[in-house]
Amino acid sequence: MALPLLAMVAFGAFGWAYTDVRGDLAHVRNRLAPALVDLADAKASLLIAQSEAEDNLERGGAVELGGMGERYRTRVARATQSLNQVVRGGALTVAEEQELRVVSALVVDYTAWVARAQGHAADSVLGDAELSYARGMLCPPPDGDGREDGYPQCGKPTGSDATSIVDRVVGLERQVRDRIAERSAWGTGVITAAAVSGAACVLLAAGLCGTLSFLRRRFRIRLSVPLVVAALPLCAVPLLTWDALRAHDALSRVVPVADELVEDTSAKTETIAEERPFENDAEPRSIAFLAARVDDRLAGGRLAFLDGLAVFVLPAGLATAALAGGTLHAYRREYLLVVRPGAVS
């Protein structure tokens, strides 16, 4: 009775903990990290687009004929695409998705006001007023003209009370970053399950060894093949434990990079990376460079050939329990037949 119960407890608890850690790694790798990168890209692209709009409208009437420029249109389209990818990625909660849809609607409104400013480029007063309103929708300047190195600077985000586009995006970035940090921490449930599983695995291994020794002494069975087969899944536990520790370490090392994506990226660094596409290593704060670091660290936290194995841990435990229980029950029946009076003529 003890060995089957220990097998179910050991593999049940271990399977739950391993699935949880592996699931956290997959969720961060496939959903949260791409969402954070897309949000950072959308924020930087909108700020670059605003800078382009301001520079183009300084030319006055010429912009009415030549348009806002290819870079402005590209960056607005890129920001819209990034926001749409975040919605489709499934990383956000329902409330966050609603917030992001509000942001997308505000971006459409923002581009409409920039278009109005372009249409009134010859009238400096009206054009400047419309561009200022568009800038206010994007992000209120902290003081003065709110420009640094030619790019718009935003005031301190106002969190849940944010109304501007950039403030809302920053709020979503921080919520996604917080969820990455939460999934990188050891949960109480995982620690408890790991402790229970470890104790149960040790007892199960000791029980199997003791049972094999007992069978050799009392039953003259040199090697019980069914019990040896039942013990084989225990050999995979150290490998899976190492894989879980690697996954957790990768998640922990991603958190600082996620902080950099939220706090250190800017329109200036993105412009430098855009102008020198083959020298991204020279700008370690660019979104592409940080995204590559995230991917490398998450990829280093998994053994690819173990993907999808977590779902088989519990079935392996049940198979071990059934095989051990069935084998011992068969040995018991043979023992009773032998020791029953009159059984042997």
Beta strands, then each sheet from edge to edge (+ up, - down):
strand 1: 147-148
strand 2: 151-152
sheet 1: 1+ 2-
end
